[in-house]
Amino acid sequence: MTSGSGTPDRALKVAVVGCGNISHRHAEGYANTGRTSLVGVADIVAAKAQALAAKYGSRPYGGVTELLAAEDPELVSVTTPPGSHAEIAIEVLGSGKSVLLEKPPVLSLAEMDAVAEAEQSSAGSVFVIFQHRHGSGAVRAADLLASGALGAPQVAVCETLWFRPRSYFAPDWRGTWVGEGGGPTLGHGIHQIDLLLHLLGPWRTINATAVRLDRPVEFEDVSMASVVFESGAVATVINSLLSPRELSRIRIDTTGGTLEVGHVYGYSDADWTFYPVPDASRASKLGLDPGVRRTDDSQLETDETDPWTASAGKDVPSNHDAQLNRLVDDLLSGRTHGTTLTSTRPTMEFVTALYASALTGDPVHRADLTPGHPFYRALHGDVPQSRISEAFKT
Ligand SMILES: NC(=O)c1ccc[n+]([C@@H]2O[C@H](COP(=O)([O-])OP(=O)(O)OC[C@H]3O[C@@H](n4cnc5c(N)ncnc54)[C@H](O)[C@@H]3O)[C@@H](O)[C@H]2O)c1
């Protein structure tokens, strides 16, 4: 039996491990699909598991082991701090279940490969939350760029200009490699970096700088990278926690026009624009091509609609609901869900390369990031903290 949408009429059994802030987006997102049953939630702090279970009608457990012993979920959201993701994912995969990891999925390429190895010998699969791939704007942009309808990408800008005051770093675990795993490159900018790579395809080389200008952290509070893609396109990327008027922005100039999205923590269709490349007469009228003689204004009118405007459909904002709805739909109908551990590896490679380049002063090629690379096991590359502090000074 299937529902009107073609999805089988049954509920997907889901669970949540880690009952802090973001767990509510998962519990709520699953409930909003109307096609899941939240069979259990777990947290090492009993009161947190109890509170989430009470709010969303589930059963509380003291940890992932206890949860898996008592329940039979098909998909387990891992919403614990990033340092525990790999270990919990490997345990869930060991029981044959699928995992949905919050971003950042892991803290190193070594951890990513350990989870991938566990996935290979499991009946379960690994998916990753990168909700900004799943709003209707990004789905449309990815499709149109892949088909060539928007032209070939040439130049891009990717900005995560966010603000975290000094007080944000008051908890002991914040601001440390052990507690947070990295600075705004890993914890904040990773959302736009992932979307940029999702839209532009594989990157080839990164040259980066990271600095600690103000915040009490072991790592950077601002990082910058220049990137060359396999396609030949180039991009600049900046990640900041010092920017009071916050902005998340991706701009891609193609041979067909400029595609741009500007938002902070989530976009709607209205946050995207496409500016088609002007033809010679329009360019002349706009003053963009002084070499071409101006034409009669009446000839500039066109009733052609550009491919971006023509492809507009239902507005799906980029939030947890967007990805969870799609994931549940995909799993219930046996389709593959695109945001996998494998498809997010280039993003972790990018983050690794940014730190490696910033700390060594050398460019990093994606092909170099093999298990023998000095930054494969840790984003700080085991560089002594005194040298990191020196390298990140302006
Ligand atoms: N996608 C997004 O937009 C987004 C936004 C915020 C946070 N996040 C990510 O979500 C994750 C969690 O962040 P948060 O802000 O909810 O953190 P949080 O500190 O509020 O919650 C984490 C919870 O995990 C529990 N926990 C820790 N270790 C555990 C373990 N081994 N087993 C079970 N429970 C454990 C803690 O007790 C805590 O309740 C992080 O990876 C973070 O980067 C994603």
PDBQT file of the ligand as one rigid body, heavy atoms in Angstrom, charges set to zero:
ROOT
HETATM    1  N1  LIG A 401      22.743  21.665  11.498  1.00  0.00    +0.000 N 
HETATM    2  C1  LIG A 401      22.774  22.745  12.236  1.00  0.00    +0.000 C 
HETATM    3  O1  LIG A 401      22.351  23.837  11.818  1.00  0.00    +0.000 OA
HETATM    4  C2  LIG A 401      23.309  22.661  13.625  1.00  0.00    +0.000 A 
HETATM    5  C3  LIG A 401      23.096  23.706  14.538  1.00  0.00    +0.000 A 
HETATM    6  C4  LIG A 401      23.595  23.577  15.840  1.00  0.00    +0.000 A 
HETATM    7  C5  LIG A 401      24.317  22.441  16.207  1.00  0.00    +0.000 A 
HETATM    8  N2  LIG A 401      24.542  21.459  15.264  1.00  0.00    +0.000 N 
HETATM    9  C6  LIG A 401      25.336  20.261  15.601  1.00  0.00    +0.000 C 
HETATM   10  O2  LIG A 401      24.565  19.399  16.454  1.00  0.00    +0.000 OA
HETATM   11  C7  LIG A 401      25.434  18.704  17.341  1.00  0.00    +0.000 C 
HETATM   12  C8  LIG A 401      24.969  18.935  18.782  1.00  0.00    +0.000 C 
HETATM   13  O3  LIG A 401      24.983  20.322  19.058  1.00  0.00    +0.000 OA
HETATM   14  P1  LIG A 401      24.056  20.936  20.207  1.00  0.00    +0.000 P 
HETATM   15  O4  LIG A 401      24.138  22.404  20.062  1.00  0.00    +0.000 OA
HETATM   16  O5  LIG A 401      22.704  20.288  20.222  1.00  0.00    +0.000 OA
HETATM   17  O6  LIG A 401      24.884  20.479  21.511  1.00  0.00    +0.000 OA
HETATM   18  P2  LIG A 401      24.357  20.350  23.004  1.00  0.00    +0.000 P 
HETATM   19  O7  LIG A 401      25.545  20.442  23.884  1.00  0.00    +0.000 OA
HETATM   20  O8  LIG A 401      23.204  21.280  23.244  1.00  0.00    +0.000 OA
HETATM   21  O9  LIG A 401      23.749  18.849  23.067  1.00  0.00    +0.000 OA
HETATM   22  C9  LIG A 401      24.536  17.699  23.030  1.00  0.00    +0.000 C 
HETATM   23  C10 LIG A 401      23.902  16.640  23.916  1.00  0.00    +0.000 C 
HETATM   24  O10 LIG A 401      24.606  15.395  23.742  1.00  0.00    +0.000 OA
HETATM   25  C11 LIG A 401      24.737  14.766  25.004  1.00  0.00    +0.000 C 
HETATM   26  N3  LIG A 401      25.847  13.816  24.925  1.00  0.00    +0.000 N 
HETATM   27  C12 LIG A 401      27.178  14.080  24.941  1.00  0.00    +0.000 A 
HETATM   28  N4  LIG A 401      27.882  12.932  24.749  1.00  0.00    +0.000 NA
HETATM   29  C13 LIG A 401      26.957  11.945  24.611  1.00  0.00    +0.000 A 
HETATM   30  C14 LIG A 401      27.060  10.545  24.384  1.00  0.00    +0.000 A 
HETATM   31  N5  LIG A 401      28.245   9.948  24.246  1.00  0.00    +0.000 N 
HETATM   32  N6  LIG A 401      25.919   9.818  24.306  1.00  0.00    +0.000 NA
HETATM   33  C15 LIG A 401      24.701  10.422  24.450  1.00  0.00    +0.000 A 
HETATM   34  N7  LIG A 401      24.554  11.743  24.669  1.00  0.00    +0.000 NA
HETATM   35  C16 LIG A 401      25.667  12.497  24.735  1.00  0.00    +0.000 A 
HETATM   36  C17 LIG A 401      24.947  15.920  25.978  1.00  0.00    +0.000 C 
HETATM   37  O11 LIG A 401      24.647  15.546  27.304  1.00  0.00    +0.000 OA
HETATM   38  C18 LIG A 401      23.983  16.960  25.420  1.00  0.00    +0.000 C 
HETATM   39  O12 LIG A 401      22.694  16.843  25.986  1.00  0.00    +0.000 OA
HETATM   40  C19 LIG A 401      26.847  19.198  17.027  1.00  0.00    +0.000 C 
HETATM   41  O13 LIG A 401      27.471  18.320  16.123  1.00  0.00    +0.000 OA
HETATM   42  C20 LIG A 401      26.597  20.553  16.395  1.00  0.00    +0.000 C 
HETATM   43  O14 LIG A 401      27.641  20.959  15.497  1.00  0.00    +0.000 OA
HETATM   44  C21 LIG A 401      24.046  21.546  14.019  1.00  0.00    +0.000 A 
ENDROOT
TORSDOF 0
